[in-house]
Amino acid sequence: MSEPQKASDLFIECLEAEGVEYIFGVPGEENLDFLESLSKSGKIKLILTRHEQGAGFMAATYGRHTGKTGVFLATLGPGATNMVTAVAYSQLGGMPTLAITGQKPIKTSKQGRFQILDVVAMMGPITKYAHQLASADNIPSRVREAIRMAEEEKPGAVHLELPEDIAEERTTSRPIAASVARRPSAEAKAVRQAVLAIEGAKAPILVIGAGANRKMTSRMLRQFIDKTGIPFVTTQMGKGVVDERNPLFLGCAALSSGDFVHRAICDADCIVNIGHDVIEKPPFFMQQGGPTVIHVSNRTAEVDPVYFPQVEVIGDIANAIWQIKEDVMPQGRWDFRRMLEYRAADMAHNQPLAADTRFPIFPPHLVSQVRAAVPEDGIICLDNGVYKLWFARGYDAYLPNTVLLDNALASMGAGLPSAMMSAMLYPQRKVMAICGDGGFMMNSQEMETAVRLGLNLTVLILRDDAYGMIRWKQANMGFADFGLTYGNPDFVKYAESYGANGHRVTSSEHLTDLLTHCLVTPGVHLIDCPVDYTENDQILNHDIKRLSQQL
């Protein structure tokens, strides 16, 4: 029998056995045993952040990039409540994370009900699994179960609460080794049914969603597209699965409806929907008597009034695509000319917009500038705002997970921490956070963390002195302009106060120079870029829909 050890030491050993590299967070009094145990680990590094939300966004991005569980830490009460947005972000976005919180002793009262909330009950509805550790002996099984559930499809958030008195217990339990689990392959008859539907169509199309991005299906999808010549579109969280410079790329379904890409989808009589996830806005709406929809995913379809696929191919997505690719035969009667005409019209409409060098910077021009500056494997991490639509529509992604945006919880404040994690994981790649001024200020204190960690990172702030996304919606709904404007700090001085490098854009040409300089110069750089959003409503809500309808 092994020698007894402190429970918090065992907890760290269990995390080490799971391959955990980092724990992000803001510890508190109730985590001190855990923190002391962590200090002795030679495998796990503590990343101290300035807010629990920033820690959670970093952990979620770790999970998104690696497929492994990102771990973040907070104390009880207010520390745990500060976690909630990041936990929900992980859960909806399919990013594996483990949230660990402390708690007062559960066997004896220490300070009455001071700071005590039922954190496990609070986390229950927004996680796959939430559990209070009530015995040191059970730590290995509960950690193994939590990590297993976080990483299996659909990935998401789990939570463990470690009370103070349990953390200091003695135990002889040992970590449980992770099992080897293979995702099941799609059933051959379902594959054959999908192949018959594709071959029997006149104009099939592929729709690539968030699930396809998670499981790295890009190689199989490229082979499928090369063999068949079938065009493809993406959702916002499916961007980059296949290189969007491909001439068969028809666009990203960034708007809810009425875009050129939606017209192309409407021209199809068979839609192969790969990795569909209901957390994203639907890229198309099914109707009775409409196109045949083939659902290819790890999980069966969640049926609702606008989504009821006729064929389902369930299993490992990459394997399912490979099976379909091996069996399907390209058909001479397939006709994609109309779909490709919509894409050509989209590009023709965007070209003069992207060439508009006005100042403050015009959003389509901004997108083209960033795309020109960022190398093929560079990573952009978008916060949430109206610029997200411009980037989803106009920024072609070349590789998987090089455009990180959140179209699930769509939380503000995630752009900077997400970029920080990307820069930590990939120090040789160029990383840029793209934030509105509103979203940036929600977690701007993490600039200190980025500088302290010595990251190479560019933070591009799109400044319009307003909550631009809601202001755009307000205008579209015919309401008066009210309640959505504010003031901002001097962002250059703000960056410099943290020890970062601050820059202010004064023209389109200056933006070009600054993007180049910041991406090649080590350190943390912030660029204050004024943007002109005055035509958002006209272009996104009227011009695009009118022009695509005319076709």
N, C-alpha and C positions, 0 to 999 in steps of 0.2 A: 504494500500500500504506500502511496506517495505521502510525503510530509504535508501537514496542513499548511495552507497559505491564506492570506487575506483575500476576501472575495473580489475586491477591486483589482488585485494583481491577476486573479484568474480571468476576470473580464477582459483585461488588456491582452492576456495570452490568447484568449479566444478570438479576439479581433486580429491579432497577429497571425493566427492560424488561418484566418479567412483572407489573408493577403492585404489587409487594410494598410494603406501608406500614410494617410493624413487623417487627423481629426480637426475639424474647423469649429471655432466656437468662442463663446464668452463664458468661462467657468464662474461659478458662484460658491458660496459657503458650503452648500450641500454637495458639491462635486469634489471637495478637497482630497478625500481618499482616492478617488478615481484619478485626480490630477497628479497626486504623488506617485501613483502606480504608473501613470503614463510617462512621467519624467524618467523612469528607469528603463523604458522601452528603447531598444536599439533599432526597431523596425518602423515605428510609427512616429510621425512628426506632428506636433501641435502647431496649428496655424491660428494664432490669436487674431480675431477680427474685432471691429469696433461696434458691431451690432449682430445679434443672432440671425437676423434676416440675411445679411451679407454672407454669414457662414453657411446658411442653408442653400443659398443660390450657388455658392462655390461647390458645395457637396453635390448638388443636383447636376451641375455641369460636369463634374468629375464622372458621375454615373452616366451621363449622356455620351461623353467621349469614349469611355472605357468599357461600358457595360457592367462594371463592377460597382459595388455599393459605396457611395460616398457617405461619410459619417460626420455628423455635427452634434455639438454639445451645448447644453444650456442648463441653467439652474431651474429651480421650481418657479411657480407663480409667474411673474412678469417675464422672466427669461423664456419660459415655455410658451407664453402667449406671443412673444415676439417671434417665435419659431413658426407660428401657424401658417403664415403666407407662404413661406418657403416649403413647408411640408405639403401644402395643397398644390404648389407649383410642381413639385416632384411627382405627386400622385397623378395629377391630370396629364402632365407631360410625358409620362412613361419613363421617368428617370429614377433608377434605384438609389434610395437613400435610407440611412438609419439615423433617426433622431434619438439622442440619449438625453434624458433629463434627470436631475436630482430630485430628492424629496426629503422632507423631515422624517425622523424615525417613525416607523409604523407600528412598533411594538410598545413604545412608551411615548407619552406626550412630552414635547420639548418646549414649545412656545405657544401652546394653545392652537388656535387656527390661523396664526399669523402666516400670511403669504400662501396658505394652502388652498389649492384648487384641485378638483378631480381631473388631473391632466390626462390620465388614460382615457377617461370618458370623453374628454374634449378632443383627443386625437383620433378616437375610434372612427368617426364618420369620414375622416379625410386621409386615412391610411389603409393599407391592406392588413395590418396587424398592429395592435397596441397592447402592451402587457406590463404590469408591475412585477418586478422581481421581488418575490417574498421569501426566497430561500437561496442562500449562496450555492447550495448543491445543484440547483436547477439552472444556473447561469449558462453552462455549456450548451444544453439543449435549447434554451430560449434564444441564445445568440445564433446558433446554427439555423434554427427555424426562421428567425427574423431575416437573416441574410438570404436564405433560400427563397423566401416569399418576395423579398425586395427585387430579386433578380429574375425570377421566372416570369413568363409572359402573362399579362402585360406588366412590365416592371413598374415599380412605384415606391411609395414611402412606407416605412415601418417605424415603430416607436418602442423603446424600452425605457422604463423608469427604474432608477437605482436609488432606493432610499438610503439615508445615511447609515442606519443601523445594519442593513444588509451588506453594505459596502465594506464594513469593518468586521464582518463575521469571518470565522475560520472554516476552511473546507478542504477536503482531499479530492474533490472532483477535478477532472482534467478536460481540456478542450476536446470536442468531437470533430473528427476530420470531415471535410466536405465530401459529399458523394459526387460521383460523376453521373450527370444526367444528360441524355441526348433528347432533343426535341423530336417528337414523332414525325414521320414523313407523311405526306398527303396520300390518301387512298387512291389506287390506280384507276378505279372506275370513275371517281370524281374528276381526276385529271382528264380522262378520256372524254367525259361529258363536256368539260371546258373546251377541249380541242375541237370537238365537233361544232360547238357554238361559234368559236372564232373562225373556223374554216367556212362555216355556212353564212357568215356575215358579208355584207357588201362594203362596210366601212368601219372596221373595229378600231378601238383606241385604247391606250393604257392610261390609267390614272394612278400616280404613285403617291402614296400617303405616308404618314408619320411612322407606321409600323415597318415599312420597308426601309426607312432610314435607320431605325434602331438595329436591325439585324444585318446590316451590311450586305444587301442583296445586289449591289451595283454590278458586280462582275456578271452574274447570271442575267440581269436585266439588259446589260449591254449586248450580251450574246444573243438574247432573244430579239432585241430590236434590230441588230445587224442581220439576223437570219430572216426575219419576217418583213422588215421595213414598215412596221406599224408605228404611227406617231404616238407621242406621249405628252401628257401634261403632269404637273405636280400640284400638290397642296403646298401651303406655306412651309409645313414641317417635313415635306418630302423633297425640298429643294436640294440638289446636289447629288442625289442617289445616282443619277446618270448625268454626264457632262452636258450642260445646257447650251453648249456651242453646237451640239448635234443638230443637223438640219431638220431632223424629225421632231425636235422640241417645239411644242405649240404654245408654251407659256405656263405661268403659275396662276392658279385660281385664287388670287389675293382678295379681289372684291367678292361680294356675296353673289352677285348675278350681273348679267348684262354686258360683261366684258367680251373682248374678242375671243378669249379662250373658252368662254361659256358657249359661244356660238359654234365653235369647233366641236365641242363635246355634243352639242345638240345635233350635229350632222352625223354622229355615229349611230349605228344600229346594234353595236355590241360594245359594252364598256367593261374592260378588265380592270377591276378596282383592287389595287395591290396595297396591302397594309392599311386598309381604311380604319380610321379611328374616329368614333363619334364625338370625341372632344373637339375636333376641328369643325369649323363651319363647313357644311356639305359643299363639295365642289360641283355637285349636280343634284337635281331633284328628280326622283323617279315618279312616274305616273303610270297608271294602268294602261296596258297596250303600248308602252314605250319600248326603248331598247332593251335587249337582254343584258343583264348585269351579272358578271362573274366575280364573286367575292373570294379573293385569295388572301388568306391571313392565318395567323396562329390560332385564332379564335373564331367561333361562329359569329355570324352577323347579328348585331343588335337591331332588330327590326323596328321601324317606326313608320309613320305615314309617308315619308319621302324616301325610305330606303328599305327595300324588300327584295334582295337579289334572288334570281331564279336558280343560279348555280353557285355552290360553295365548295371551294377547294381548301381544306383545313389541314394545317401542318406547318412545318418549317417553311418559311416563305421562299428562301433561296432554293431549297430543294424542290418546292412546288413549281417555281418558275423554270428550273432546269428540266423537270419532267415534262412540262408543257412544251418547252422549247424543243426537246428531243423528238416529240411526237408530231407537232404541228407542221403542216406543209403550206408555204405561201401560196395564195390563190390569185390567179390572173385577173379575176373580176373585182378584187379589192380596188377601191378608188378613193384616194386621199386628197385629190386635187383641191376640193372645196376647203378642207381643213387647213391645208397649207396656204390657201389664199387668205384666210383669216389671220394667220400668223404674219404673212407678208404685210397685210394692211396694218396690223398692230405695230410692226417695226417701222413702217413708213410714217405712222402717226407720231411715234415717239422720237424719231430721229431729229426733227427740228426743235422739239422741246428740249432734248438733251444738249443741243448745240446753243441754247439760249444762255448767254454769259452775263445776264443782268446781275446786279448787286442790290440788296442782299441775294444770296444764292438761290436759284430756282431749283426745286427738288429733283426734277429729272436730270438736270445738269449735274447736281451734286452726286447722284447715283453713278452717272457715267464717269465722273472724276474719281470716285472711290474705286470703281471697278478697274480703271486704268492704272491706279497706283498700287493696288493690292496684288501680290503675285498669286500664281495659280493655287498654291497650297496655303495661302494666307487665310486667316479666320476673322470674320466680322461677327460681332455679338450685338444684336439689336435690343435695345430697351423697347418699351411699348409706347407707340404714338403713331400719328398719321404717316410719318416717314416710313414706318414698317411696310405700309402698302406700296409705297414707291419703290422700296428696295425689293420687295417680293416680286413685283411686276417687272422691274427693269434691271436688276442685278443678276446676271447669269452666274450660277454656281457651277464650278468645274469639278469639285470633289465632294464626297459625303462629309457632312458636319463641318463645312466651311462657312455656312450661313446659319448661325444660331439665333433663332427667334422663337418666341413663345406664342403659339396660336391656340393654347389650351386654357390655362388660367389667364394668360395675357396680363401679367402683373407688371406694373411699373417698378423700377428700382433694381431689376435683375441684370441690366446690361453691363455695368461696371464689374460686379463680382463674377459674372460669367466670363468676361474677357480676362480677368485676373487668373481664373482657374485655367483657361486655355493657354495663357502665357506660361504658367507654371508647368503644365504638362508638355508643352511643345516650345521650349525656349529657342529653338532654331527657326521657328516660323514667325511671320509677321502677324500680329494680333491687334485688332482695333475694336474698341467699344464705341458704338454709335448710339447716342442718347439724346432725347429731348432735354431741354433745361428742367422740365418738371420731373421726369424720371431720374435724371442724374442727381438732383438734390435730395431724392429720397434715400439714397445710400452713398452720398458723396463723401462721407467720412471714411469710406474704405480707400480713398486716395492715400491716406496715411499707411494703411496696410500694404498697398501696392508698392509704395516707396520703401517701406521697411523690408519687404521681401526682395527688393532689388529687381523688380520685374521690368522687362522691356515691353512697353505698352503704349498705344496711342488712344486717347479718349477724345472723340469728336463730338462736341456738344452742338446740337442744332438749336439755336436760340431764336425763339419767337415771342418770348415773354408772356406765354399763355399755355394753358392746357389745350394744345392744338387739335388733338383728335376729337375731343368733346366739342370744341368750338366749331369744327368742321361739321359734325353731326347736328349741332345747334342750327347752323346756317341751312343745312339741307332740309331740316324739318320746318323751316320758315320762322323760327323764333328770333327775337331780338338778340343782339350780341350783348351778353350780360354774364357777369360773375365768374369769368374764366381767365382774366388777365392778372398779372402780378409783376413785381420787380425782381431783379436778380442781383447777386453780388458781382463784383468785377472778377470774372472767372480766371483771368490771367493771374491776378494777385492771389486769388484763392488757391490756385494750383501751386504757386510759388510758396505760399505759406506752409504747404505740406512738404516742400522740398522737391516738387515736381517742376517741369518746364511748362510755362504758359505761353500760348500764342493766340493772336487775334487775327482773323481773316479780314482783309480789306478789299479784296476783289477776287474774281474768278481765277485770274492768273496767280494771285497770291496763294489761293487755296491749293492750286497745283503744286506750287513750290513747297508749301508747308507739309502737305501729305507726303511728298517725297522725302523731305528732310526728317520728319518725325519717324517714318518707317525705317530709315537706315541709321538713325542716331540712337544709341542705347539710352535707357532710362524711361521714366514715365513722362509722357507728353500730353498736355491738354490743349485742344484747339477750340477756341470760341468762334463758332461759325454762324453769323446771322442768316436766317432763311426767310424766303418770301413764300408764304402759304396762301396768298390772296386768291390764287386760282385753283386751290384744292377742290372746292365744291364744283366749279364749272367743268373742270377736266374729268375728275373721277366720277361725278354723279350725273353729268349731262353729256359732255362731248363723246366720251368713250362709248356710252350706251347708244347714243344717236348714230355714230359712225358705224359701229358694229351691226346695228339693226338695219342700216341702209344696205349692207352687203347681203 
